[in-house]
Amino acid sequence: MMPIPPKALPVRTLPVRTLPVRTLLAAATLFAAAGWSSAAGAAVTILGGSTAGRDCYVAAELKRETRASLDVCTRALDVDAMSRRDRAATLVNRGIIHMQARDLENAVADYRAAIAIEPDLAEAHVNLGIALLHRGGQDQAAIDILTRALEMNPARPEVAFYTRAVAHELVGNVREAFEDYSAAAAAAPEWKEPAEQLKRFSVERRQTARG
């Protein structure tokens, strides 16, 4: 999950593993057993300047999955002067807090609401794909959403590639999973998880009729 900071705060350039996103385990058999583990993500600036909006971002960034954090985000959304993009970004941040609290239904609702307001907010699509994959039973929908997110050039494409790789494995698309893990590893060489997952694959060269 990727919190969206307000303009007043700098976009972080920390290693992927340190950001507040729930990591998805790549292997389908591991994914179901592991559930929620530590993670990787990205940040994107929003244009708003409300104090409540900044506090909502900080709560998402620091993994404060508390009722007080949700109340801060909800108060931010009640600010009449908030722009459309700020409102969408704050919905994403509140969705992150819901997801950290294992409330997938409300997380999905917030991500969808953000997309309805700002259809081109890439991180809303990435977070929605992650949430759908955690919720289960919507693997192809997650693939479609993450593909759309990648078309929007998200700040941390490796997260979208990695999550889509997990979804591809879950539906049996082994080649596509391998390609997405490879893309995630190339996009963020410092993030070790994609490279670890690639160790599970073997590439065989098939002999053609010409040899």
N, C-alpha and C positions, 0 to 999 in steps of 0.2 A: 504494500500500500504506500502511496506516495503523497505526503502532505504538501499542500500548496502554500508557500509562505506569502505574506503580504509584502508590498513594495518596500516597506521600511526595513525589512530583514533581508540579508543577503542570501542568495541561493547557495546552498552548501555544496562543496566539492569533496566531501568525505568518501572513503571507500564504500562501495555499495553495501557491504555487509553491516555497516554501522547505522544505516538509515532505518526508520521505523516501518518496515514492511515485513509481512509474514512470508517467510520463504516457503516455496512449494518443493517438496522432494520429487525428484524426477521420475524414478521408477514407479510404475503404477502400483506394484505390490507394496512399496514403501509408503506411497502417498496415503493410502487408506489407513495404514497403521500409525503413521507419524502425526497426522492431524495438523496441529499448529506448531510451527517451529520458528526459530529466529530467521531474520530475513534481509532482503535487499530492496532498494527502491530509488526514487528520484524526487527532486523537488522542482516546482515551476512557480514563477512569480505570478502574483495577482496584482491588480492595480489599486486595490482598496486601501484606505487608511484608517478604518475604524479600529478602536482599541479592542473591541470584542472580537473582531475578525482576526487580529494579531494573536489574541489570547487563544482563540480556537486553533490557529495554526500551531502555536507552541504546545498546546495540549496534545495534538496529534503527533507532533515531532517527538515529544518526550514520553509518548505511550501512556498518557494519563487517561486510562479507560474508566473514568469515574462519572458518577451522576453530575457532579459539579462541572466537569469538562463538557458534558453534553449540554448542560444549562448555558454555559458560556457560548457555545456554538449556536444554540437556539436563539439566545439574545442577539447575537450578531445578525442572524437571519431576519430578526424583527426590525432592524434598522432600515427605515424607509429610504435613506439616501444611498444605500448600497447599490452599486452598479450590477448589471446582469452578470458580468464575469466574476465579480467579487462574490455574488450570491452563489454562483455555480461552484466556485472554488471552496467556499465555506461549507457547502453541502458535501463536497468531496471529503473535506477534513472531518466533518461530523460523521460521515460514513466510515472513515478510518477508525474513529473512536468506537463506533458501534462494532466494527469488525474485531477490534482488539478485545472487546468485551464478549466476543463470540455471538453477537447478535447479527447474524447474516441477513435476516429478512430486512431489518431497518437499514443495514449497510447498502444492500442492493437497491432499496427504495431511494436512498439519498443519492447514490451514483446515477440512477436513472433520472432522477429529478434534475441533477446537474447537467446531464446530457440534453435533457429537454430544453433547458435554458441556453446552454452553450454547446451545440452539437459538435463543434470542432475542438473541444477541450480534451486533448489526447489522454491526459492522466485520468480523467473520469472514466474513459473507456478501459484503460489498463486496469484500474482498480475494480471495475465491474467484472472484467474477465477473471481476475483473481478470486473475487467473491463467488462468482458462479461456479468456479472450479472447486472451491472449498465446500460449497453447498451440495455439490454432487448432482449427477444426472443431467447435466447441461454442458457436457464436454464440447460438443460441436458448436453450441452457441458461444462458448468461451473462445473457441478458435476463431469464429467469425468476428467477434468483437475485438479480439486482440489483433487480428489482421487489419481491421479498420483503424485501430489505434496506431499501428506501425505506419500506416499510410499518412498519418498526421505528424510524423516525426517527433515522438515523445522525447523528453529530456534524457531519459534513461532507457533506450531501446532494449538493452540487455534484459531488463525485467520482463518486458513483453515477449521477447524471444524465448526466454527461459520458461515462462508460464505457458506459452503456446506449445513449447516442446512437451511439457507435462501432459497437456491436453491431447496432443497428437499420440503420445504413448498410450493414454487411456483408451483411445478409440482404435488403436492398432496401426497407426501410421508411422511405422518405424523410420522410414527414410526421412520423412518430414521432421520427425523428432530429432534425428541426428543433425539435420541441417540447421534446425533452430538452436540446438545446444551449441553448435559450432558458431553460429552467428552471435549468440550471447557471449561466448568466450572471446570472440574477436572484438566485440564492442566494449568489453570490460575485462581486460587481461588480469587485472588485480583481484577479480572476484573468482575464487577457486572452485566454487560449486559447479559451474558449467563444465569445466575441464574434468572434474571428478566424474560427472555423469557420462562424459564422452568415453571414459575408460571402459564402460560397459559395452561399447559397440565395437564390432570388427568390420572392416571394409574389405570386401572380396572383389577382386578383378575377374570378371567373367571373360573367358576366351571367346572371341568372335570367330565367325566362319573363316576370316582371313588370318586368324592366328594372332 
